[in-house]
Amino acid sequence: MLPISEQYLLSPCEIRSMENAPILMGYLSRFLDDGIQISRKGESLPLIHCNSTVKVSILNSTLGFKVLIGKVYLSTKDFIRIVDVQNAMDYERRQFFRVKVDLDTKAFPVAPDENGGIPGKPFRVRIRDISLSGLFLISDFSMELGDKLIVSLNLYDTAVSLLCKIIRKFPVELGTADGYGCEFLDNTGKQFNLLCKYLFDCQREQIALMKQIHPQN
């Protein structure tokens, strides 16, 4: 019996090496008797050596994250079939679709009230990496663990407001700004879909760049 519900069918997923190097992004397109199949609409998939052990991170906006480990049984330009599928540790969730970025934008502190929070005055932040579970930013606006903020992004000409909570804080190497690790408090709906598309595009560009630098891979 596969360690994943069939309700994950058509959910976005990412394949990484066991060293966490990104390989490809796609969708869970089919359940097999002994594994799963990954496809990608409209684009050819890179080929992976058969019997390679890989990590498969799958996200469903209703069911949450699922991280699996399995072996590549068949790799074509149209699909990848992975067998001997097993559950992986939950900590892999933090790396899911994580990409390096350098985005200068604004955020709003959220002061608690009986209605859930009141946005304060905006301040500048620089986002250094982002994933479907959260982001890392740098700012000279002082915040503490547990503080909430709204981070604004413009994705595909659409304004996106991401509600976050500070879960890590540490000084950066230069200057007076601090670094903040934030988790998203809501990653569902249209905004989540736009963020997912953005991360797909970012990782596609980064994987293409890696292949240019290391064409033998």
C-alpha positions in Angstrom: 0.0 0.0 0.0 1.4 3.4 -1.0 2.1 5.8 1.9 0.0 8.6 0.3 -3.6 9.2 -0.3 -5.1 9.3 -3.8 -6.5 12.7 -2.9 -3.0 14.1 -3.6 -3.6 13.4 -7.3 -2.7 16.4 -9.5 -1.0 18.1 -6.6 2.2 20.1 -7.4 5.5 18.3 -6.5 9.2 18.7 -6.7 11.9 16.1 -7.1 15.3 16.6 -5.4 18.4 14.5 -5.1 19.3 13.0 -1.7 21.7 15.9 -1.3 18.7 18.3 -1.7 19.7 19.6 -5.2 16.6 20.5 -7.2 16.0 18.3 -10.2 12.6 19.1 -11.6 9.1 20.3 -10.7 5.8 18.8 -11.9 2.5 17.3 -10.8 1.5 14.0 -9.3 -0.2 12.6 -12.4 -0.9 9.0 -11.7 -0.8 6.3 -8.9 0.7 3.0 -9.8 0.5 -0.4 -8.1 4.0 0.0 -6.7 4.7 3.8 -7.0 3.8 7.2 -8.4 4.1 9.0 -11.7 5.2 12.7 -12.1 4.4 14.7 -15.2 4.6 18.3 -16.4 2.1 19.9 -18.8 3.5 21.5 -21.9 7.2 20.9 -21.1 9.7 18.1 -21.5 11.1 16.6 -18.3 14.9 16.1 -17.7 16.0 12.5 -17.7 17.1 10.9 -14.4 19.2 7.8 -14.2 17.2 4.7 -13.4 17.6 3.4 -9.8 18.5 6.9 -8.6 17.1 7.5 -5.1 15.2 10.8 -4.9 13.1 12.9 -2.6 9.6 13.8 -3.8 7.9 16.8 -2.0 4.2 17.0 -2.7 1.8 19.8 -1.6 -1.9 19.8 -1.4 -3.6 23.0 -0.1 -6.1 20.9 1.8 -4.1 17.9 3.0 -0.7 19.7 3.5 2.8 18.5 2.8 3.9 15.0 2.0 7.6 14.1 1.5 8.4 10.7 0.0 11.6 8.9 -0.8 11.8 6.4 -3.7 13.7 5.0 -6.7 13.4 6.1 -10.3 12.1 3.2 -12.2 11.5 4.9 -15.6 12.4 8.4 -16.8 11.2 9.9 -20.1 10.6 13.4 -21.4 6.9 13.0 -20.6 6.9 11.4 -17.2 9.0 10.0 -14.3 7.9 6.8 -12.5 9.1 6.3 -9.0 8.8 3.0 -7.0 9.7 1.7 -3.6 8.1 4.8 -2.2 8.4 5.5 1.5 7.6 8.4 3.9 10.4 10.8 4.6 10.9 13.0 7.7 8.7 16.1 8.2 11.7 18.4 8.4 12.0 18.2 4.6 8.9 20.4 4.5 11.0 23.5 5.2 13.0 23.0 2.0 10.0 22.5 -0.2 10.2 24.7 -3.3 12.7 27.0 -1.6 14.5 29.3 -4.0 17.1 32.0 -3.5 15.7 35.5 -4.4 16.7 39.2 -3.9 13.4 41.1 -3.7 13.1 44.6 -2.2 9.6 45.2 -1.0 7.5 46.4 1.9 5.8 44.9 4.9 3.4 45.9 7.6 3.5 45.0 11.3 0.3 43.5 12.6 -0.8 44.6 16.0 -3.3 42.1 17.6 -6.9 43.1 18.3 -10.2 41.4 18.7 -10.6 41.2 14.9 -7.4 39.4 14.3 -4.9 42.2 13.7 -4.4 45.9 12.6 -1.7 46.6 10.0 0.7 49.3 11.0 2.9 51.7 9.0 4.8 50.0 6.1 8.6 49.4 6.3 11.2 48.1 3.8 12.3 44.5 3.8 14.6 42.5 1.5 13.5 38.9 0.9 16.5 36.5 0.4 14.7 33.2 0.0 11.1 32.0 -0.2 9.2 28.7 -0.2 5.6 27.6 0.0 6.0 27.4 3.8 7.7 30.7 4.5 10.4 33.1 3.7 13.6 34.7 5.0 13.9 38.5 5.0 16.3 41.2 6.2 15.1 44.5 7.7 16.3 47.3 10.0 12.8 47.4 11.4 13.0 45.7 14.8 10.8 42.6 15.3 10.6 39.8 17.9 9.8 36.1 17.8 6.1 35.6 17.5 5.4 39.0 15.8 3.1 38.9 12.8 3.5 40.9 9.6 2.1 41.2 6.2 4.6 41.0 3.3 3.6 42.6 0.0 4.6 41.1 -3.3 3.7 41.8 -6.9 3.4 38.5 -8.8 2.4 38.5 -12.4 0.9 42.1 -12.1 -1.2 41.0 -9.1 -0.8 42.4 -5.6 -0.2 39.5 -3.1 -0.3 40.0 0.7 1.3 37.2 2.7 0.5 36.9 6.4 3.6 35.7 8.3 4.9 35.0 11.8 8.5 35.5 13.0 9.9 32.1 14.1 13.6 32.8 14.0 15.7 36.0 14.4 19.5 36.5 14.1 21.8 39.4 13.2 23.2 39.6 9.7 26.9 39.9 9.1 27.0 43.5 7.9 25.1 46.6 9.0 22.4 47.0 11.6 19.7 45.0 9.9 18.5 41.7 11.4 17.5 38.5 9.6 14.1 37.0 10.2 12.8 33.5 9.4 9.0 33.7 8.8 6.3 31.1 8.3 3.1 31.7 6.4 -0.1 31.6 8.4 -2.2 31.1 5.3 -1.0 29.4 2.1 -4.3 28.6 0.4 -6.4 30.1 -2.3 -5.5 32.3 -5.3 -2.4 33.9 -3.6 -1.0 30.4 -2.9 -1.5 29.4 -6.5 0.3 32.6 -7.7 3.2 31.9 -5.3 3.4 28.3 -6.4 3.6 29.4 -10.1 6.3 32.0 -9.2 8.4 29.4 -7.4 8.0 27.0 -10.3 9.3 29.7 -12.7 12.2 30.6 -10.4 13.3 27.1 -9.9 13.1 26.4 -13.6 15.4 29.3 -14.3 17.8 28.2 -11.5 17.9 24.6 -12.7 18.6 25.8 -16.3 21.4 27.9 -15.0 22.9 25.0 -13.1 22.8 22.9 -16.2 24.7 25.6 -18.1 27.4 25.7 -15.5 27.5 21.9 -15.1 26.4 20.6 -18.5 27.5 17.0 -17.6 24.7 16.8 -14.9 
